[in-house]
């Protein structure tokens, strides 16, 4: 059976007080009894000396009489006189243990005489019963021991005194016990209450309740213990929060791994499919050349198409490897201040040659602004976007490029007048191998990796990219980078 600390402390306090009061009472009463014993032993020893002197003087006056005759004739008188001097009953015995004198006319005390044989051998002896002390001592003369005198000392006064002392100790001890118990109970109960408060706090921690409020108004070790519990409470809460956060991160990582696994499978499937088409064409032209080795038109056509498909494969491999490496490894980019107007002007000059080939016109409205980014990565971003604007434009189409500063960001907007992007494809165009118009992509050698690579490079420069115009008449893409003041 489990006993609470409050009950244990109360029982311990009561037991300790009872033991203390009881031991103190026993020790004091023992000392009182000891003092009483010393007192009557001293008194009786003194009276025995007086009796010895008195009998010796009387015996000297009757020197011619034998001791037995002396005791027989003078014993009653001697016992009476010694009784008067000692104020006690005195009985005189000869050496044979027979009474020869009694100070009381009637033997009102029942003398047990067990000490007489010892006193007859020249020894002092006494015995105590419930009411009297029987003190026997030898009477010695120049002729040796001639008699034994017995003093009967009443113990009633001593017993009554001892009873009064006991009653005083009972009353005072009870009062002291009650007062001490009340004081001790109040003191120990306050300690126990504080311990139970700490236990309640710990129980709340067990079930996940975290409180950092200190409730004990103390300045001792219990206060230190409470502070320690509050500190551990805080650390446990922090650890649990950290564990929950790590669990969420782990859950997120697992989900991301699942998505990446699906993307990897889709990537492998797509790239395998994309590789098959140019390789099939190349294989077909190789077979035709082997069959018709002397056909100059076939050789010219094969040379042209094999070169075209080889370039397509190289572009595909380069972009696929670049995108895969960006997703797998953390590259250290060489971030530097870039003046966006100068960079875009240089790119437009390079792209404009290809645009004219497709009968397209480029319009640039650029302003000075600085960003902090990797120069090569920014070059790739805008070259890929402008290349798509050329590939998917219409004959005699137009491409518009402008930039501005908005909310601390440098925004670059590239708009074309091409085939446009359906609204259902808005969230898919930045996925690897996704193509809006597959037939047009085959004609323009598009493989669906350009915008996926662009999005990755933009995000790695702390930028954003979005499709802001969905219509059949063209496509508008907005790229934003933090403005470098």
LOFI-461181 format. One record per residue (C-alpha): residue in one letter; x, y, z. Coordinates in pm, 1 decimal, m for minus. Example, Ala and Ser with C-alpha at 12.3 -4.5 7.8 and 13.67 -1.06 7.14 Angstrom:
<torfis>
{'a', {1230.0, m450.0, 780.0}}
{'s', {1367.0, m106.0, 714.0}}
</torfis>
This chain:
<torfis>
{'x', {0.0, 0.0, 0.0}}
{'x', {135.3, 338.2, m98.9}}
{'x', {148.4, 601.7, 176.2}}
{'x', {159.8, 969.5, 78.7}}
{'x', {448.9, 1191.3, 183.2}}
{'x', {208.7, 1409.3, 385.0}}
{'x', {93.7, 1109.9, 591.1}}
{'x', {450.7, 985.9, 632.2}}
{'x', {570.6, 1326.8, 751.1}}
{'x', {283.2, 1356.4, 1001.3}}
{'x', {342.1, 1006.3, 1137.0}}
{'x', {716.3, 1068.2, 1157.9}}
{'x', {662.4, 1399.4, 1339.9}}
{'x', {420.6, 1241.0, 1590.8}}
{'x', {652.7, 944.3, 1650.4}}
{'x', {956.5, 1169.1, 1691.3}}
{'x', {778.4, 1393.4, 1944.1}}
{'x', {646.0, 1093.2, 2138.5}}
{'x', {992.6, 940.8, 2148.2}}
{'x', {1152.3, 1270.3, 2255.9}}
{'x', {898.7, 1345.8, 2529.4}}
{'x', {897.4, 983.9, 2646.7}}
{'x', {1277.5, 955.5, 2660.4}}
{'x', {1305.2, 1292.3, 2838.7}}
{'x', {1040.9, 1186.6, 3093.4}}
{'x', {1210.0, 851.3, 3155.9}}
{'x', {1549.3, 1015.4, 3203.4}}
{'x', {1416.4, 1279.0, 3444.7}}
{'x', {1209.5, 1027.7, 3641.4}}
{'x', {1510.1, 797.7, 3658.2}}
{'x', {1719.0, 1079.1, 3801.4}}
{'x', {1442.5, 1157.8, 4056.2}}
{'x', {1434.5, 793.6, 4165.5}}
{'x', {1812.3, 789.4, 4184.9}}
{'x', {1814.7, 1102.4, 4401.9}}
{'x', {1549.8, 951.4, 4628.9}}
{'x', {1755.7, 635.8, 4663.2}}
{'x', {2071.4, 831.7, 4743.9}}
{'x', {1875.1, 1034.7, 4998.5}}
{'x', {1730.5, 744.4, 5194.6}}
{'x', {2048.9, 539.5, 5169.6}}
{'x', {2240.0, 833.1, 5318.6}}
{'x', {1973.5, 885.5, 5586.5}}
{'x', {1963.1, 518.2, 5685.7}}
{'x', {2342.1, 495.6, 5684.6}}
{'x', {2355.1, 791.8, 5921.6}}
{'x', {2086.3, 639.9, 6146.2}}
{'x', {2270.5, 308.8, 6153.8}}
{'x', {2582.1, 490.8, 6279.3}}
{'x', {2376.3, 661.8, 6548.4}}
{'x', {2222.2, 329.7, 6651.0}}
{'x', {2565.2, 167.0, 6661.5}}
{'x', {2705.1, 443.8, 6884.6}}
{'x', {2403.4, 437.4, 7113.2}}
{'x', {2411.4, 56.0, 7163.2}}
{'x', {2790.4, 60.6, 7209.9}}
{'x', {2757.5, 321.4, 7489.0}}
{'x', {2481.3, 124.6, 7660.4}}
{'x', {2679.1, m201.2, 7625.2}}
{'x', {2986.0, m35.0, 7776.2}}
{'x', {2782.7, 60.3, 8087.1}}
{'x', {2689.3, m304.6, 8131.3}}
{'x', {3029.1, m452.2, 8053.5}}
{'x', {2990.2, m736.2, 8296.5}}
{'x', {2687.3, m879.6, 8118.4}}
{'x', {2705.5, m1121.9, 7826.0}}
{'x', {2586.5, m979.9, 7492.0}}
{'x', {2287.6, m1213.2, 7462.8}}
{'x', {2174.0, m1130.4, 7817.0}}
{'x', {2231.2, m762.6, 7748.0}}
{'x', {2016.3, m776.2, 7437.0}}
{'x', {1747.2, m977.1, 7607.0}}
{'x', {1718.3, m736.5, 7900.3}}
{'x', {1787.2, m406.0, 7723.4}}
{'x', {1669.6, m489.2, 7368.7}}
{'x', {1314.5, m346.9, 7390.3}}
{'x', {1435.8, m25.6, 7547.4}}
{'x', {1723.8, 12.2, 7302.9}}
{'x', {1488.8, m44.2, 7004.1}}
{'x', {1243.7, 208.6, 7145.8}}
{'x', {1511.5, 475.8, 7199.6}}
{'x', {1665.6, 425.1, 6855.6}}
{'x', {1312.1, 443.3, 6702.3}}
{'x', {1256.5, 775.6, 6880.1}}
{'x', {1590.1, 911.2, 6749.2}}
{'x', {1532.8, 794.1, 6387.0}}
{'x', {1155.6, 848.5, 6376.5}}
{'x', {1120.5, 504.4, 6219.5}}
{'x', {1021.1, 160.8, 6337.3}}
{'x', {1332.2, m18.2, 6461.5}}
{'x', {1362.5, m391.0, 6528.9}}
{'x', {1663.2, m534.5, 6710.1}}
{'x', {1781.5, m891.7, 6641.1}}
{'x', {2039.4, m1105.2, 6813.8}}
{'x', {2296.7, m1300.5, 6618.1}}
{'x', {2056.6, m1594.6, 6583.5}}
{'x', {1802.3, m1377.2, 6398.8}}
{'x', {1554.4, m1363.3, 6687.2}}
{'x', {1379.0, m1036.6, 6770.5}}
{'x', {1499.6, m886.5, 7098.3}}
{'x', {1342.6, m544.8, 7065.4}}
{'x', {1077.8, m348.9, 6866.4}}
{'x', {1026.4, 25.1, 6882.4}}
{'x', {655.0, m19.2, 6811.9}}
{'x', {446.0, m185.7, 7083.6}}
{'x', {265.2, m373.0, 6807.1}}
{'x', {436.5, m504.8, 6495.3}}
{'x', {223.5, m309.5, 6245.1}}
{'x', {474.4, m366.9, 5962.6}}
{'x', {511.2, m707.1, 5813.7}}
{'x', {887.9, m745.2, 5814.0}}
{'x', {1003.6, m1011.9, 5573.0}}
{'x', {1345.5, m1057.7, 5744.0}}
{'x', {1520.5, m1175.2, 5424.0}}
{'x', {1802.9, m925.8, 5481.4}}
{'x', {1879.1, m1041.9, 5839.0}}
{'x', {2103.6, m1336.1, 5736.7}}
{'x', {2321.8, m1095.1, 5535.1}}
{'x', {2339.2, m841.1, 5817.7}}
{'x', {2431.3, m1122.2, 6063.7}}
{'x', {2746.5, m1169.7, 5857.2}}
{'x', {2859.9, m812.6, 5925.7}}
{'x', {2708.2, m677.2, 5601.1}}
{'x', {2462.2, m397.6, 5526.1}}
{'x', {2157.2, m507.6, 5325.7}}
{'x', {1815.7, m370.4, 5240.5}}
{'x', {1507.0, m475.7, 5051.5}}
{'x', {1212.1, m282.3, 4913.7}}
{'x', {848.3, m378.6, 4871.4}}
{'x', {553.9, m166.7, 4753.6}}
{'x', {541.8, 52.7, 5067.8}}
{'x', {852.0, 5.1, 5284.6}}
{'x', {1229.0, m25.2, 5272.2}}
{'x', {1382.6, m278.1, 5514.0}}
{'x', {1736.4, m165.8, 5598.9}}
{'x', {1946.0, m409.2, 5808.4}}
{'x', {2289.9, m318.2, 5948.1}}
{'x', {2526.1, m495.9, 6193.1}}
{'x', {2594.6, m362.5, 6546.3}}
{'x', {2962.2, m387.2, 6626.0}}
{'x', {3138.3, m348.1, 6961.6}}
{'x', {3492.8, m403.6, 7076.2}}
{'x', {3398.6, m769.0, 7117.3}}
{'x', {3278.7, m791.4, 6751.7}}
{'x', {2926.5, m802.4, 6608.8}}
{'x', {2664.1, m856.4, 6878.3}}
{'x', {2335.3, m773.4, 6702.4}}
{'x', {2147.6, m659.9, 6389.7}}
{'x', {1930.2, m352.5, 6378.9}}
{'x', {1656.3, m319.5, 6113.9}}
{'x', {1512.6, 14.3, 6012.9}}
{'x', {1173.8, 7.5, 5840.5}}
{'x', {1162.2, 318.4, 5625.4}}
{'x', {817.5, 413.0, 5483.6}}
{'x', {822.2, 493.5, 5111.0}}
{'x', {473.7, 644.3, 5086.6}}
{'x', {594.6, 1004.5, 5067.0}}
{'x', {854.0, 915.2, 4805.3}}
{'x', {598.3, 720.0, 4602.6}}
{'x', {344.7, 1004.8, 4624.4}}
{'x', {611.1, 1255.6, 4524.8}}
{'x', {708.2, 1038.2, 4229.7}}
{'x', {342.9, 1007.5, 4127.0}}
{'x', {307.5, 1385.8, 4136.1}}
{'x', {618.4, 1421.2, 3921.3}}
{'x', {476.9, 1165.9, 3677.5}}
{'x', {145.0, 1352.8, 3655.1}}
{'x', {329.3, 1680.2, 3599.2}}
{'x', {526.8, 1517.0, 3321.5}}
{'x', {208.0, 1372.0, 3171.6}}
{'x', {33.3, 1709.4, 3163.4}}
{'x', {332.2, 1914.6, 3059.4}}
{'x', {451.3, 1646.4, 2815.2}}
{'x', {106.3, 1628.3, 2657.0}}
{'x', {92.9, 2005.9, 2624.3}}
{'x', {443.6, 2019.4, 2478.7}}
{'x', {358.8, 1733.3, 2242.3}}
{'x', {42.4, 1902.1, 2115.4}}
{'x', {203.4, 2245.4, 2071.5}}
{'x', {515.2, 2098.7, 1911.1}}
{'x', {305.3, 1881.9, 1681.2}}
{'x', {96.6, 2181.0, 1569.0}}
{'x', {407.1, 2393.0, 1503.7}}
{'x', {585.3, 2103.7, 1333.3}}
{'x', {275.0, 2018.7, 1130.2}}
{'x', {245.4, 2375.8, 1002.3}}
{'x', {615.6, 2387.8, 912.9}}
{'x', {643.2, 2042.8, 755.3}}
{'x', {305.1, 2079.8, 584.8}}
{'x', {432.5, 2391.7, 406.6}}
{'x', {735.3, 2194.9, 283.6}}
{'x', {519.0, 1898.2, 181.9}}
{'x', {273.8, 2129.8, 3.4}}
{'x', {559.6, 2280.5, m197.3}}
{'x', {691.2, 1931.9, m280.0}}
{'x', {341.7, 1828.9, m396.1}}
{'x', {324.1, 2143.9, m612.3}}
{'x', {652.8, 2042.0, m774.8}}
{'x', {515.6, 1689.4, m823.6}}
{'x', {202.6, 1831.9, m988.7}}
{'x', {425.8, 2040.4, m1216.0}}
{'x', {624.0, 1728.9, m1310.3}}
{'x', {299.1, 1535.1, m1374.7}}
{'x', {187.2, 1814.2, m1609.2}}
{'x', {520.1, 1790.5, m1791.9}}
{'x', {460.9, 1413.9, m1833.4}}
{'x', {136.3, 1477.3, m2022.8}}
{'x', {287.5, 1758.3, m2230.7}}
{'x', {179.0, 2063.5, m2029.0}}
{'x', {464.2, 2314.0, m2015.1}}
{'x', {451.8, 2593.1, m1755.9}}
{'x', {739.2, 2826.3, m1687.7}}
{'x', {568.4, 3008.4, m1396.4}}
{'x', {754.1, 2974.5, m1064.6}}
{'x', {504.0, 2931.2, m779.7}}
{'x', {722.7, 2866.7, m471.0}}
{'x', {795.6, 3167.2, m248.3}}
{'x', {1104.4, 3021.3, m86.5}}
{'x', {1474.4, 3088.5, m62.8}}
{'x', {1621.7, 2742.5, m12.1}}
{'x', {1700.7, 2419.9, m196.1}}
{'x', {1335.3, 2367.7, m295.2}}
{'x', {1346.7, 2698.7, m480.7}}
{'x', {1662.5, 2580.3, m657.2}}
{'x', {1482.7, 2254.7, m740.6}}
{'x', {1185.4, 2445.6, m884.0}}
{'x', {1415.4, 2660.0, m1096.2}}
{'x', {1587.7, 2342.7, m1216.7}}
{'x', {1251.0, 2186.2, m1306.5}}
{'x', {1145.4, 2502.3, m1492.4}}
{'x', {1476.1, 2500.7, m1680.6}}
{'x', {1433.8, 2133.6, m1773.2}}
{'x', {1070.7, 2207.8, m1864.7}}
{'x', {1187.2, 2479.2, m2102.7}}
{'x', {1458.1, 2256.9, m2252.2}}
{'x', {1216.1, 1964.9, m2294.8}}
{'x', {965.4, 2193.3, m2467.4}}
{'x', {1237.6, 2327.4, m2695.1}}
{'x', {1357.8, 1973.7, m2771.5}}
{'x', {1003.6, 1858.9, m2847.9}}
{'x', {949.7, 2157.2, m3075.4}}
{'x', {1283.2, 2085.5, m3242.8}}
{'x', {1187.9, 1718.8, m3282.2}}
{'x', {847.2, 1815.4, m3425.2}}
{'x', {1016.1, 2055.9, m3663.1}}
{'x', {1270.6, 1792.6, m3764.6}}
{'x', {988.5, 1543.5, m3806.9}}
{'x', {807.1, 1788.1, m4032.6}}
{'x', {1128.6, 1848.1, m4224.7}}
{'x', {1182.5, 1473.1, m4251.7}}
{'x', {826.7, 1427.3, m4369.2}}
{'x', {877.7, 1704.8, m4621.0}}
{'x', {1206.9, 1547.9, m4732.2}}
{'x', {1037.4, 1208.7, m4778.3}}
{'x', {759.3, 1366.7, m4980.8}}
{'x', {1014.4, 1557.1, m5184.3}}
{'x', {1212.1, 1237.3, m5243.6}}
{'x', {895.8, 1070.5, m5365.9}}
{'x', {830.9, 1360.7, m5602.0}}
{'x', {1192.5, 1357.1, m5715.8}}
{'x', {1171.4, 984.4, m5771.7}}
{'x', {863.8, 1032.0, m5988.9}}
{'x', {1032.5, 1319.1, m6169.4}}
{'x', {1344.0, 1107.7, m6220.0}}
{'x', {1142.3, 824.0, m6367.4}}
{'x', {953.1, 1067.5, m6588.1}}
{'x', {1280.1, 1240.9, m6681.6}}
{'x', {1443.3, 912.1, m6779.3}}
{'x', {1135.2, 806.5, m6973.0}}
{'x', {1111.3, 1141.2, m7153.6}}
{'x', {1478.7, 1167.5, m7237.8}}
{'x', {1479.7, 807.4, m7360.5}}
{'x', {1183.1, 887.8, m7583.6}}
{'x', {1342.2, 1212.1, m7706.3}}
{'x', {1668.7, 1036.0, m7786.1}}
{'x', {1490.8, 771.9, m7995.1}}
{'x', {1357.3, 1012.5, m8259.3}}
{'x', {1687.8, 1170.5, m8374.0}}
{'x', {1870.7, 839.6, m8336.9}}
{'x', {1606.2, 663.8, m8547.1}}
{'x', {1639.8, 929.1, m8816.6}}
{'x', {2019.0, 901.4, m8814.0}}
{'x', {1997.0, 520.6, m8821.4}}
{'x', {1753.9, 537.6, m9116.2}}
{'x', {1984.6, 767.4, m9318.4}}
{'x', {2283.7, 542.5, m9242.0}}
{'x', {2090.0, 242.8, m9373.7}}
{'x', {1987.2, 436.6, m9687.5}}
{'x', {2346.4, 542.9, m9752.9}}
{'x', {2457.7, 183.1, m9728.0}}
{'x', {2188.0, 82.7, m9974.8}}
{'x', {2235.8, 370.7, m10222.2}}
{'x', {2597.0, 471.9, m10202.1}}
{'x', {2602.5, 636.9, m10548.3}}
{'x', {2298.7, 867.0, m10503.2}}
{'x', {2437.7, 1222.2, m10462.7}}
{'x', {2101.2, 1374.5, m10370.7}}
{'x', {2050.8, 1115.4, m10095.3}}
{'x', {2399.9, 1182.0, m9961.4}}
{'x', {2338.9, 1557.2, m9952.4}}
{'x', {2002.1, 1514.0, m9782.4}}
{'x', {2146.4, 1260.3, m9534.0}}
{'x', {2435.4, 1489.9, m9452.0}}
{'x', {2199.2, 1777.3, m9383.7}}
{'x', {1953.3, 1579.6, m9166.4}}
{'x', {2217.5, 1380.6, m8978.9}}
{'x', {2390.9, 1708.0, m8889.3}}
{'x', {2058.3, 1857.6, m8779.2}}
{'x', {1965.7, 1557.4, m8562.5}}
{'x', {2319.0, 1540.0, m8417.4}}
{'x', {2298.7, 1906.6, m8315.3}}
{'x', {1961.0, 1834.2, m8161.2}}
{'x', {2105.2, 1542.5, m7963.1}}
{'x', {2401.3, 1748.4, m7843.5}}
{'x', {2172.1, 2031.6, m7732.6}}
{'x', {1945.8, 1785.4, m7558.3}}
{'x', {2233.9, 1612.3, m7378.2}}
{'x', {2391.8, 1944.0, m7277.7}}
{'x', {2069.8, 2084.4, m7131.9}}
{'x', {1971.9, 1757.0, m6964.0}}
{'x', {2313.3, 1723.3, m6799.2}}
{'x', {2310.2, 2087.8, m6694.3}}
{'x', {1960.8, 2063.9, m6542.6}}
{'x', {2041.1, 1734.5, m6369.3}}
{'x', {2362.0, 1871.7, m6219.7}}
{'x', {2183.9, 2183.5, m6089.8}}
{'x', {1925.5, 1968.4, m5913.5}}
{'x', {2182.0, 1725.0, m5770.9}}
{'x', {2474.5, 1945.9, m5671.9}}
{'x', {2508.4, 2281.0, m5495.6}}
{'x', {2728.5, 2489.9, m5722.0}}
{'x', {2909.2, 2793.5, m5592.4}}
{'x', {2810.6, 3076.8, m5823.6}}
{'x', {3036.9, 3376.6, m5867.5}}
{'x', {2795.6, 3651.4, m5763.1}}
{'x', {2893.0, 3995.4, m5888.7}}
{'x', {2723.1, 4330.6, m5961.9}}
{'x', {2566.9, 4319.0, m6310.1}}
{'x', {2433.2, 4621.0, m6497.9}}
{'x', {2121.9, 4468.4, m6652.6}}
{'x', {2082.8, 4723.8, m6936.7}}
{'x', {2434.4, 4653.4, m7066.4}}
{'x', {2392.8, 4274.6, m7036.6}}
{'x', {2054.3, 4264.8, m7214.8}}
{'x', {2177.0, 4498.1, m7489.9}}
{'x', {2466.9, 4260.2, m7561.2}}
{'x', {2235.3, 3957.1, m7570.7}}
{'x', {1987.7, 4132.4, m7798.4}}
{'x', {2266.3, 4219.5, m8042.6}}
{'x', {2365.1, 3851.5, m8059.2}}
{'x', {2007.7, 3720.9, m8086.3}}
{'x', {1898.1, 3984.3, m8337.0}}
{'x', {2087.2, 3802.3, m8615.0}}
{'x', {1879.7, 3489.5, m8562.4}}
{'x', {1561.8, 3696.6, m8528.9}}
{'x', {1615.6, 3860.8, m8867.8}}
{'x', {1668.1, 3513.4, m9016.6}}
{'x', {1312.2, 3432.3, m8910.1}}
{'x', {1188.1, 3776.2, m9024.2}}
{'x', {1128.7, 3897.4, m8667.0}}
{'x', {1174.7, 4245.4, m8524.1}}
{'x', {1313.5, 4309.9, m8172.7}}
{'x', {1226.6, 4623.5, m7970.7}}
{'x', {1435.3, 4703.5, m7659.4}}
{'x', {1332.1, 4961.1, m7397.7}}
{'x', {1599.0, 4923.2, m7128.4}}
{'x', {1695.0, 5124.7, m6820.2}}
{'x', {2002.0, 5116.1, m6600.2}}
{'x', {1971.3, 4886.4, m6296.5}}
{'x', {2206.0, 4662.8, m6101.0}}
{'x', {2160.2, 4309.3, m5969.6}}
{'x', {2391.3, 4073.7, m5776.7}}
{'x', {2411.1, 3743.2, m5965.4}}
{'x', {2630.6, 3501.1, m6157.1}}
{'x', {2704.1, 3653.7, m6500.3}}
{'x', {2706.8, 3328.2, m6698.1}}
{'x', {2383.6, 3205.7, m6540.2}}
{'x', {2201.2, 3533.0, m6620.7}}
{'x', {2328.6, 3510.7, m6979.6}}
{'x', {2187.9, 3157.4, m7014.2}}
{'x', {1852.7, 3264.5, m6866.8}}
{'x', {1781.7, 3539.4, m7118.3}}
{'x', {1936.4, 3362.8, m7417.4}}
{'x', {1701.0, 3065.1, m7357.9}}
{'x', {1394.5, 3288.8, m7312.8}}
{'x', {1472.1, 3493.8, m7625.5}}
{'x', {1550.4, 3176.5, m7819.6}}
{'x', {1201.8, 3042.6, m7731.9}}
{'x', {1049.4, 3379.0, m7831.3}}
{'x', {1209.4, 3334.6, m8176.0}}
{'x', {1128.1, 2961.9, m8216.2}}
{'x', {760.9, 2991.8, m8128.6}}
{'x', {689.6, 3325.7, m8298.1}}
{'x', {505.6, 3388.1, m8623.8}}
{'x', {653.3, 3516.7, m8949.4}}
{'x', {697.9, 3896.2, m8940.9}}
{'x', {638.9, 3875.4, m8567.8}}
{'x', {779.9, 4100.4, m8296.1}}
{'x', {970.1, 4061.0, m7965.8}}
{'x', {955.2, 4330.3, m7695.6}}
{'x', {1210.1, 4358.2, m7413.2}}
{'x', {1187.8, 4613.6, m7131.4}}
{'x', {1287.1, 4644.5, m6764.9}}
{'x', {1185.1, 4851.1, m6460.5}}
{'x', {1226.3, 4861.3, m6081.2}}
{'x', {931.6, 4759.9, m5859.0}}
{'x', {931.1, 4712.1, m5478.0}}
{'x', {1306.6, 4664.5, m5457.5}}
{'x', {1319.3, 4422.3, m5751.0}}
{'x', {1456.0, 4460.7, m6100.1}}
{'x', {1185.8, 4323.4, m6333.7}}
{'x', {1265.7, 4216.5, m6692.8}}
{'x', {967.1, 4151.2, m6919.8}}
{'x', {1002.7, 3963.9, m7253.7}}
{'x', {691.9, 3953.4, m7476.5}}
{'x', {648.3, 3794.2, m7816.4}}
{'x', {369.0, 3782.1, m8074.3}}
{'x', {392.2, 3405.9, m8124.4}}
{'x', {153.5, 3114.3, m8090.6}}
{'x', {84.3, 3178.3, m7719.3}}
{'x', {32.5, 2933.0, m7435.3}}
{'x', {m306.3, 2784.6, m7339.5}}
{'x', {m421.0, 2864.6, m6987.2}}
{'x', {m424.4, 2494.7, m6891.5}}
{'x', {m50.1, 2478.9, m6963.0}}
{'x', {44.1, 2776.1, m6742.2}}
{'x', {163.1, 2563.7, m6447.1}}
{'x', {337.2, 2303.8, m6666.6}}
{'x', {564.3, 2496.7, m6899.8}}
{'x', {850.3, 2504.9, m6647.5}}
{'x', {846.3, 2125.6, m6609.4}}
{'x', {1120.0, 1924.5, m6788.1}}
{'x', {1020.0, 1790.6, m7133.1}}
{'x', {682.5, 1966.4, m7133.5}}
{'x', {594.4, 2115.0, m7473.6}}
{'x', {279.0, 2308.1, m7559.0}}
{'x', {284.9, 2233.3, m7932.7}}
{'x', {473.8, 1908.7, m7990.4}}
{'x', {450.3, 1931.2, m8367.5}}
{'x', {590.9, 2286.3, m8366.3}}
{'x', {860.0, 2174.8, m8119.4}}
{'x', {975.8, 1901.3, m8358.8}}
{'x', {997.4, 2153.3, m8636.8}}
{'x', {1200.0, 2395.9, m8421.5}}
{'x', {1411.7, 2124.7, m8250.9}}
{'x', {1251.8, 2200.7, m7912.3}}
{'x', {1286.4, 1935.7, m7641.6}}
{'x', {1109.6, 2102.8, m7345.9}}
{'x', {1416.4, 2153.6, m7125.5}}
{'x', {1489.0, 2521.5, m7188.4}}
{'x', {1233.4, 2679.1, m6949.3}}
{'x', {1295.3, 2414.6, m6680.6}}
{'x', {1665.8, 2504.3, m6689.7}}
{'x', {1580.8, 2877.7, m6687.9}}
{'x', {1353.9, 2842.8, m6382.4}}
{'x', {1624.1, 2654.9, m6190.6}}
{'x', {1890.6, 2913.8, m6274.3}}
{'x', {1659.8, 3204.5, m6179.2}}
{'x', {1577.4, 3053.4, m5841.8}}
{'x', {1946.1, 2991.3, m5770.3}}
{'x', {2003.9, 3366.6, m5820.0}}
{'x', {1730.3, 3442.9, m5560.0}}
{'x', {1496.4, 3549.0, m5839.3}}
{'x', {1149.5, 3457.9, m5963.0}}
{'x', {1004.7, 3379.1, m6304.4}}
{'x', {639.5, 3376.2, m6405.5}}
{'x', {412.2, 3366.6, m6704.3}}
{'x', {204.2, 3685.3, m6676.6}}
{'x', {15.1, 3692.3, m7005.4}}
{'x', {m199.8, 3401.1, m7124.9}}
{'x', {m349.5, 3463.0, m7469.3}}
{'x', {m352.0, 3323.2, m7818.2}}
{'x', {m163.2, 3621.8, m7963.6}}
{'x', {162.9, 3579.5, m7775.3}}
{'x', {354.5, 3496.9, m7456.3}}
{'x', {485.5, 3732.3, m7184.1}}
{'x', {743.7, 3614.9, m6930.9}}
{'x', {854.8, 3823.6, m6633.2}}
{'x', {1186.0, 3764.0, m6452.5}}
{'x', {1266.4, 3946.5, m6124.6}}
{'x', {1590.4, 3982.2, m5929.6}}
{'x', {1663.1, 4174.3, m5604.3}}
{'x', {1773.8, 4526.4, m5686.7}}
{'x', {2133.5, 4607.8, m5587.8}}
{'x', {2138.5, 4965.4, m5460.6}}
</torfis>
